[in-house]
């Protein structure tokens, strides 16, 4: 999991999860964060080790992400139906 944190001493804030990368389990194939770059005052771009790129916009005051980048879950929409396997 990846979170943003401000560096303002006692007034620091921490965001909710802005990105999740898999840990190598069946439900979460291993995907590692390769690089993160602040691409704007309220935006980060993330590169995974498999070449995928994600962009997360966040509120600069609260650090809360608009839409987290999720690489922890497997998309089974293209998987074959096990009941149709013979």
C-alpha positions in Angstrom: 0.0 0.0 0.0 1.1 3.5 -0.7 0.1 6.7 1.1 1.0 10.3 0.9 2.2 12.1 4.0 2.9 15.8 4.5 6.0 17.0 6.4 4.5 19.7 8.7 5.5 18.4 12.1 2.5 18.2 14.5 0.2 19.5 11.7 1.2 16.7 9.3 -1.5 14.8 7.4 -1.6 11.3 5.9 -3.8 10.2 3.0 -5.8 7.1 2.7 -4.3 4.5 0.4 -3.4 6.1 -3.0 -2.1 2.9 -4.5 -2.0 -0.8 -3.8 0.5 -3.2 -5.4 0.2 -7.0 -5.3 2.1 -9.2 -2.8 2.3 -12.4 -4.9 -0.7 -14.2 -3.5 -3.4 -15.9 -5.6 -5.8 -12.9 -5.2 -3.0 -10.4 -5.6 -0.2 -11.2 -8.2 3.2 -9.8 -7.4 3.5 -6.3 -8.8 6.1 -3.9 -7.6 6.3 -0.1 -7.6 9.1 0.9 -9.9 8.9 4.7 -9.8 6.7 7.5 -8.4 6.8 11.1 -9.7 4.8 14.1 -8.6 3.6 15.3 -12.0 1.6 18.3 -10.6 0.7 20.0 -7.4 -2.1 17.5 -6.8 -1.1 14.5 -8.9 1.3 11.6 -8.8 2.2 9.2 -11.6 3.2 5.6 -10.7 5.1 3.1 -12.8 4.8 -0.6 -12.0 7.6 -3.1 -12.7 5.4 -4.7 -15.4 5.3 -1.5 -17.4 1.8 -0.4 -16.3 1.4 3.3 -15.5 -1.2 4.9 -13.2 -2.1 8.5 -12.4 -3.6 9.5 -9.1 -5.1 12.9 -8.5 -5.5 14.0 -4.9 -6.8 16.9 -2.8 -3.7 19.0 -1.9 -5.2 20.1 1.4 -6.4 16.7 2.7 -4.1 14.4 0.5 -7.1 12.2 -0.1 -7.0 10.5 -3.5 -9.8 11.0 -6.1 -9.4 7.4 -7.4 -6.7 5.1 -5.9 -4.5 3.0 -8.3 -5.3 -0.6 -7.6 -3.0 -3.4 -8.6 -3.9 -5.7 -5.7 -6.9 -7.4 -7.1 -7.1 -9.8 -10.1 -9.5 -8.9 -12.9 -11.2 -12.2 -13.6 -13.6 -10.7 -16.3 -11.5 -12.3 -19.1 -10.8 -15.6 -17.3 -12.5 -18.7 -18.6 -15.5 -20.0 -16.8 -14.3 -23.1 -14.7 -17.8 -24.7 -15.1 -17.4 -24.8 -18.9 -14.1 -26.6 -18.6 -14.4 -30.3 -19.4 
